[in-house]
Amino acid sequence: MEEKIYTIPINEAFDKKCGCPLCSLAADLEKSSLEYIMGAAMMEPDVRIETNRLGFCRSHYDKMSAMKNRLSLALMLESRLPAVRERVVPSEIKTGKLSKFKKNDSDDSGLRVQAAASGCYVCSRAAMFEKQYVSNLIYMYKKDEAFREKLRLQEYFCLTHFGKLLQAGKEELNEALYARFSADLHKLQDSYFDRVTDAVTAFCRSFDHQNAGKPLTEEQISAVSDAIDFLAGK
């Protein structure tokens, strides 16, 4: 299959053969999204509207705080704070109309505040691009036998991306090709279940006094973090 702009990042991630390739793509997406929002995009009106509406999760606030351009973050906060205040604090609070705050069936203030606190521009942007990557990956599997082989040679997919691939394949592949795609993924995952389980077991047994002094392989030493990456993503 001829290399196209939408296949390049996928092939690059798959060529690494180190953990879940979609987790690698997700990390790149997060990094590029943070650099985008902390750069010139911060001054674009349409972006500012979205950051005022969605805000950021704590993880991404922390990552932006650690970046060099803290002024960009401060300017976003300067416009985000009034936008949130308008959504979560009723105008009646300034007039002292306590009747507004009586408990009744139509009071949705708790849900409204939770909604204002639960968005994240970076997470939303990364998720949008990740969805497109998954769809492109399915298309590449459909059209390119060489890519199918590349998929079969991967180490594993984390469970989250494993599930997303199966769902996307079900929606976008015909029955015969989906059966092949699903089988390839399940064989890959089953093999890694054996591998990581054996490594975790070896790590646990290394604490037994009977195994004192026995050296562990690199895979056994990293077994706990590898298992977590597999089960919960990286």
C-alpha positions, 0 to 999 in steps of 0.5 A: 500500500502506497504511503500516505500522510494518514498512514505514516504515523500509524506505520511509525508506531507499529514499526517500534514493536514496543508495547501497544502501538495505539498507546504510543500514538495516543502519547504523541497526540497528547504531546502535540495537543499540549504544544498546540494549545500552549502555542499560537492556538491559545490566541485563536478565538474559536479555540478560546471558546472551546477551552472556556467551555471544556477546560482541562482535566487535572492531569493536563493542567499539571502538564501545562503548568510544567511547560515553559510558557506559563503565560499561555496557561494564565491567559486561558485561566483568565478567561476560563474562570469567568466562563465557569463562574457564569455557569455554576453561580446563579445571578441570584446569589448577588441579590440574596434571593435564597428561595432560588436555592430551595430543594426541588425536583428541578434543581440541577445545580449539582449536575451542572457544576459536575458538567463544568468540571468534567471536560478537557479540551486536550482529552477531547481533541486527542480522542477525536484524532485517536478515533480517526487513527483507529478507523485508518488502521482498519482501512489499512488492514482491509487494503494492505496484506503487508500491514496485516502481517505488521499487525500480527507481529506486534507485542500486544494492544492494551485492553482499551485499544484492543476493545476499540479495534474489535468494535471498529473492525465489526463496524467497518469490515465485512464478515469474512475480513472481520473474522480474520482481523478478530482472530489475528488480534485474539491470537496476539493478545492470548500470546501476550497473556501467557508471556506477561503472566509468566513474567509476573509469576516469576517476579512473585516467586523471586521473593521466596527464600528458595529463590534468593539470589537467582537473577531475573530477566529484564522482562521479569524485572519489568513484569509489574509495570508491563502488566499494568500497561497491558491491562490499563494502557500506557 
